[in-house]
Amino acid sequence: MDLLNRKTSFAAHSWIIPSSRKRAFLLTAALGLALLLLFFNTGCSGIGLEEDPNSAIEPGTVLYSDDFSNPPTGWGTWSRGGASVEYHNGGLRILISESQFDFWSVAGQKFSDAIIEVEAAKLGGPDDNDFGIVCRYQDKDNFYMLVTSSDGYYGIAKIKAGQYSMIGAEQLQYSSVIAQGQAVNQVRADCVGNTLSLYANGQKLMEAEDGDFSSGDVGVLAGAYNTQGVDILFDNFVVKKP
């Protein structure tokens, strides 16, 4: 597989970390190339739990939800040079105007064990993309990401101390469960104890073990690879008690 690199040119609300190949996830720090990840966090809404959640809460209880119908609700928005994170048609839209970029937005919450669900619709752009869920977000250099793509690939990755690595598999895997093309996918991430599980459309895709992060913020992410124009609309974001 070729090596893809994502290179930053923005200054505001941005930083540089080592990049990776979509399906091989090889570190490229020695090449001096970079991946841009944009972080948005301007407020809070819903029920945020600390590291010791109330044990009296029943499993399946909704701890936080947002259908993005009444902005602003704590998710950051941003626009520059045709790229944006914005409330759009009752959802949260991430539009990427250049290749080799990932953008994300977090909810301004804190959870330990959580089941996170979101609907992700591809509005336009290439199928060679990524989109999914961020969990246990500590800061820009430390979090988990559980992603799928519009060409049917999926995987779980971690950024720790700014270093990017896959968890549970050396490269992204393929599944016909993921709706391809301009379609809607129900993405779910279970972050429970040291176990991270990724689902699409009600089917479990994979499970991985990692104990580096025990709690943190939650959010959504989308990225472009060789081709710009990735356009993903997220809706009905829900966090439940496992």
N, C-alpha and C positions, 0 to 999 in steps of 0.2 A: 504494500500500500504506500501511496505517496504521503509525504508529510505536509500537513496544512498548518499555516501559521496565521495568527490573528494579530494585527498590528494596530497600535493606538495612535490617534492623532488629536484626540480631545484632551482638554486640560481640566475643565470643570467636572467635579464629581466623578473622577476616573482615576484609574491606576493601572499599572502593568504587572502582569504575572506571567510565568512561563506558559507556553502554549502546548497544544497536543494535536495529534492526528485524530480525526473523528472516529475511525474504526480501529486504530492502533494505539492512540493516546500515548505517543512518545514525547518525553520531555525535550524541550529545545532551548534550554537556558544557555547552553554553550554557543548557540547560533546568534544570540543577541536579539532574537525576535520575540514578539509579545502578543498576548491576548488581552483585549479590552473587555472588562466587565463593568457595567454601570450600575451603581447601587442607589436606590431610592428609598428613603425612609423618613417621612415627615410627620408621622403621628400614629395614634393608636385607636382602635375601636374593638368592641367585642370583649371577650373574657380572656385575659392573658394569664397563664399559670406560671408560677415559679417552679423551681426544680422539684419541689415536693407537692404535687397536685393533691387536691382534697380527695382522700380515699373514699369518701361517701358518694362521690359522683358516679352514677351508674355507667357501665360500658355502653358506648353508642351515643351518649349525650353529646349534643353539639356544643362545643366550647367556644367556637368563633365561626362566623360566616359573613360573607359579603357577596352580593350579586351585582355590585358595581352600578346599581341603578340610581343611587343618590350621591353623586360625588360632591365634595371630597369625603372620603371615608378612611383616610389614613395612609393610603398608598400614594407614593410620590408620582408625579407626572413630570415629563421632560420632553423638550423638542429642540432639535438642532440639525440643520443641514438635511432635512428630509427624514431624519430618524426621530422616533418618538416613543414615549410611553404615555398613554393618554386614556382617559375614559372615552369610550366610543360605542354608540349604539347599545347601551346597557351592559357593556363589558369593559375589561381592561385590555387595551390593544398595545402590542409591542411590534413596531415597524422598524426594520433595519435597512438602512439605505446604502450600506457598503458591505462588501464581503469581509469575512474574517472578524466578525464582531459578535459578542454575546451581550445582551442587556438583561437585567433582572430588576424586580421590584419586590420589597418585602412589606409585611403588614404592620410592623411595629408592635409585635406580640412576643411572648416568651412561653414556650411549651417544653416539656420533657418528652414523655411518651405521647404520641399523637398519631391519628389517622388523618391524612390530608387528601382531599379530593378536589379536582377542578375539571371543568370542561374546557378543552382547547380546540378551537376551530381555525383551520388554515384558511385565511381570506385570499391569499395570493403569494406569489413568489415560488422559489424552487422547492421541490420535495426533499432535496438534500439540505436538511435543516436540523435543528433540535429544539425541543420545547418540553417543559415539564415543571417540576416542583423543587423548590429549595427548602431544606429543613435544617434545624439546629444551627442556624446562622449565628456565628459569634461576632464576626466582623468581616471586612472585605477579603481577608486572607484565610478564613477558617469556616467551612460549612460543607454540607452534603448537597448534591444535586442528583435527582432521579429523573431521567429524561427519555423521551421517545422521539421519533422523527417521522416526517410525512412519507418517507420511503421505507418505513417498516422496521427501523432499527431501535434498539433500546439499550440502556446501561445505567449503572450507578457509579458516580465519581465523587471524589473528595478533594477539596482544596484545604491543605494544612500548611500553615506558615508560608502561604503563597505558592506552595508546590502542588501541582495537579496530578492526580493519579486515579486509575480505575479501581473499583472494589468488586470482588466476586467474579471477575472475568478480565482477561487481558485486552479484550476489544469488544466493541458493541456487537450484539447479537441480533438476528433477524427473527421476526414473528409475523405471521399472517393475521394475528389477532388485531394488530394495529391498523386502523383504517388509513389507507394511503391517499395521496392527492389532496384535493380541496375538500376536506372532510372534517367531521367533529370526532374527537377522541375523549373519552372519560379517563383521565389519568389519576392514579391513586398512589400515594406513598405512605407506607407504614413505617414510622420511626419509633421503635419500641425496644427499650433496653439497648443491647448492642446489635440488634437485628434491624436491617433496612430491607424493606420489601417494595417492589415496584409492580403495579398492576396497570393494565389497559383494558378498558371496556369490560370490566368485571372478571378478567382472567389474570391470574398471577403469572408474571413474566420471569422474575428472578428474585433471589434473596441473597443478601451478603451480610457479613459480620464485621463490625468495626466499633471500637469503644472510645474513640478519641473525643467525641462531642456528646454530651448527655442531655443538653437542652439548648434552646436558642429560638431565634425568630423563624418565621415561615414565609414563603413567597413563591413567585413564579419566574420562569426564565425562558428566553428564546434566543436562538443564535443562527447566524448565517455562516456558510462555509465558502465555497468558491464563487457563489452567485449571490448578489445582493437582492433585496426586495422581499426578504422573509417577512410575512405579515400574519401574526397570530393574535387571535382574540380569545381571551380567557374570561370565563363566566362561572358563576355559582361555586365560588371558593368556600370550602367547608373544612373545619377541623373538628374531629370527634375524639372522645375518650376511647382508647382501645378496650 
